[in-house]
Amino acid sequence: MLPMKRPRLTAVQALSGFRLKLTFIDGQDLTLDLSRDIHAYPGLQPLLDPEVFAAATLDDNGWTVEWLEPDIQIGADTLYMDALAQNTVDENTRIFIDWRARTGLSLNQAAEALGVSARSISRYSNGREAVPRSLALACLGWDSLQQKSTLAAEESGRYVVNRKN
């Protein structure tokens, strides 16, 4: 079994219900349900045809899953983060992994945003270690601050938050 610095695939299999069975170089088998994304994003809607979806293949090096006829590719790193978020049984871990995938922050940027070390972000990002509730709440709080929500702590006057522009 190979360690993964960056997610890379060894196999992909299209399943019914717009799901993919993904096998990564470290031996992990994960199932990813793409039905919500296929319906939500116009660029993915050609995959609504079951015959087109069933034609999913790997690129030569396992970095992407691709559908040749509609010319659609999805990176292994994106598929990995989405599959981890869907397959985790712990809600805190799901919140954290979903937050990482959605924000696209690097390890160092995520660590700075949440006030933890890059090593901690790395440990929790692979989904193999349970994320503490405090870190999941920090992700939700960060989202709130980015949306300039009136529910953010700074609105109460108890905390001062200096935004980076």
Buried (B, 14 or more C-beta within 10 A) or exposed (E): EEEBEEBBBBEBEBBEEBBBBBBBBEEBEBEBBBEEBBEEEEEBEBBEEEEBBEBBEBEEEBBBBBBEEBEBEBBBBBBBBBBBBBBBEBEBBBBBBBBBBEBEBEBEEBBBBBEBEBEBBEEBBBBEEBBBEEBBEBBEBBBBBEEEEEEBEEEEEEEEEEEEE
